[in-house]
Amino acid sequence: MSGVVEIYVKPMEQNDIDDVVRIYLSSFKGMRSEDLVKRWFECNMKAYPRMQYFVALYRGRVIGYILWVEKGGFREESVWELEQIAVDPEFRRLGVGRRLIEDSLGYLKIYLDERQPRSRLKLILVSSSSSNEAARRLYENVLGAREEAVIRDLYRGDEIVYIARYYTLEKLKQ
Ligand SMILES: CC(C)(COP(=O)(O)OP(=O)(O)OC[C@H]1O[C@@H](n2cnc3c(N)ncnc32)[C@H](O)[C@@H]1OP(=O)(O)O)[C@@H](O)C(=O)NCCC(=O)NCCS
């Protein structure tokens, strides 16, 4: 792949589900059954706009996805959780995760502006396993997120909760 410019991020559609299921299965161990994973994605898709998926495409192929979840109501000062992000193992360390976060936040800002003109993204919550150094770097480098708490033995071990607040988010390109 010649640089990140050829990546395109767009809202996920129904016909992207098989691709994201494949990426999930090569990225996570929480669910092993393809059928269960598919049901999980379909269920979350139905929760739009509270839950919003975006996919990254490279030459028409889905190579990553991100799931955002709005917390605590449709508030003017909106709070979102970056619930899940994964990039096809063949395409990691090429800036795809960064593009997924930055470009999907662009979509979320447009969505919020249309929903409530005075709204703004107050805070982003994100968490990952304490052993997941790639996720830590991604959240720190791209979101400016900082470690806030540790939840003992959440999924498969301790989970670190990171928070990104306005002042770091505002540094993101518009
Ligand atoms: C975490 C993940 C999404 C990162 O995606 P990616 O496309 O490889 O990340 P990028 O290439 O955009 O890197 C973004 C930043 O994170 C850092 N980073 C990413 N992977 C890293 C790694 N393995 N080690 C160290 N730093 C890493 C990069 O240095 C980069 O910072 P920079 O742009 O300032 O140099 C990817 O590794 C993945 O899918 N992992 C499995 C699923 C997962 O653990 N998801 C997170 C929990 S939900």
PDBQT file of the ligand as one rigid body, heavy atoms in Angstrom, charges set to zero:
ROOT
HETATM    1  C1  LIG A 201      -4.908  -1.140  17.688  1.00  0.00    +0.000 C 
HETATM    2  C2  LIG A 201      -5.022  -1.141  16.159  1.00  0.00    +0.000 C 
HETATM    3  C3  LIG A 201      -6.450  -0.797  15.785  1.00  0.00    +0.000 C 
HETATM    4  C4  LIG A 201      -4.072  -0.049  15.602  1.00  0.00    +0.000 C 
HETATM    5  O1  LIG A 201      -4.335   0.101  14.202  1.00  0.00    +0.000 OA
HETATM    6  P1  LIG A 201      -3.190   0.514  13.189  1.00  0.00    +0.000 P 
HETATM    7  O2  LIG A 201      -3.820   0.792  11.876  1.00  0.00    +0.000 OA
HETATM    8  O3  LIG A 201      -2.110  -0.476  13.215  1.00  0.00    +0.000 OA
HETATM    9  O4  LIG A 201      -2.660   1.873  13.840  1.00  0.00    +0.000 OA
HETATM   10  P2  LIG A 201      -1.937   3.078  13.077  1.00  0.00    +0.000 P 
HETATM   11  O5  LIG A 201      -0.983   2.525  12.076  1.00  0.00    +0.000 OA
HETATM   12  O6  LIG A 201      -2.942   4.062  12.605  1.00  0.00    +0.000 OA
HETATM   13  O7  LIG A 201      -1.111   3.733  14.256  1.00  0.00    +0.000 OA
HETATM   14  C5  LIG A 201      -1.614   4.844  14.992  1.00  0.00    +0.000 C 
HETATM   15  C6  LIG A 201      -0.666   5.165  16.126  1.00  0.00    +0.000 C 
HETATM   16  O8  LIG A 201      -0.628   4.099  17.068  1.00  0.00    +0.000 OA
HETATM   17  C7  LIG A 201       0.717   3.599  17.220  1.00  0.00    +0.000 C 
HETATM   18  N1  LIG A 201       0.706   2.140  17.133  1.00  0.00    +0.000 N 
HETATM   19  C8  LIG A 201      -0.155   1.365  16.431  1.00  0.00    +0.000 A 
HETATM   20  N2  LIG A 201       0.167   0.076  16.580  1.00  0.00    +0.000 NA
HETATM   21  C9  LIG A 201       1.239   0.036  17.405  1.00  0.00    +0.000 A 
HETATM   22  C10 LIG A 201       2.035  -1.018  17.931  1.00  0.00    +0.000 A 
HETATM   23  N3  LIG A 201       1.785  -2.306  17.617  1.00  0.00    +0.000 N 
HETATM   24  N4  LIG A 201       3.059  -0.684  18.757  1.00  0.00    +0.000 NA
HETATM   25  C11 LIG A 201       3.326   0.594  19.047  1.00  0.00    +0.000 A 
HETATM   26  N5  LIG A 201       2.608   1.644  18.563  1.00  0.00    +0.000 NA
HETATM   27  C12 LIG A 201       1.595   1.360  17.764  1.00  0.00    +0.000 A 
HETATM   28  C13 LIG A 201       1.499   4.143  16.059  1.00  0.00    +0.000 C 
HETATM   29  O9  LIG A 201       2.789   4.459  16.480  1.00  0.00    +0.000 OA
HETATM   30  C14 LIG A 201       0.737   5.345  15.611  1.00  0.00    +0.000 C 
HETATM   31  O10 LIG A 201       1.202   6.530  16.190  1.00  0.00    +0.000 OA
HETATM   32  P3  LIG A 201       1.876   7.623  15.237  1.00  0.00    +0.000 P 
HETATM   33  O11 LIG A 201       0.917   7.844  14.082  1.00  0.00    +0.000 OA
HETATM   34  O12 LIG A 201       2.016   8.810  16.109  1.00  0.00    +0.000 OA
HETATM   35  O13 LIG A 201       3.142   6.986  14.786  1.00  0.00    +0.000 OA
HETATM   36  C15 LIG A 201      -4.586  -2.499  15.553  1.00  0.00    +0.000 C 
HETATM   37  O14 LIG A 201      -3.347  -2.872  16.107  1.00  0.00    +0.000 OA
HETATM   38  C16 LIG A 201      -5.593  -3.627  15.806  1.00  0.00    +0.000 C 
HETATM   39  O15 LIG A 201      -6.543  -3.825  15.035  1.00  0.00    +0.000 OA
HETATM   40  N6  LIG A 201      -5.382  -4.397  16.893  1.00  0.00    +0.000 N 
HETATM   41  C17 LIG A 201      -6.309  -5.526  17.236  1.00  0.00    +0.000 C 
HETATM   42  C18 LIG A 201      -7.632  -5.006  17.767  1.00  0.00    +0.000 C 
HETATM   43  C19 LIG A 201      -7.450  -4.149  19.008  1.00  0.00    +0.000 C 
HETATM   44  O16 LIG A 201      -6.664  -4.465  19.892  1.00  0.00    +0.000 OA
HETATM   45  N7  LIG A 201      -8.211  -3.025  19.070  1.00  0.00    +0.000 N 
HETATM   46  C20 LIG A 201      -8.130  -2.100  20.179  1.00  0.00    +0.000 C 
HETATM   47  C21 LIG A 201      -9.021  -2.488  21.317  1.00  0.00    +0.000 C 
HETATM   48  S1  LIG A 201     -10.750  -2.315  20.876  1.00  0.00    +0.000 SA
ENDROOT
TORSDOF 0
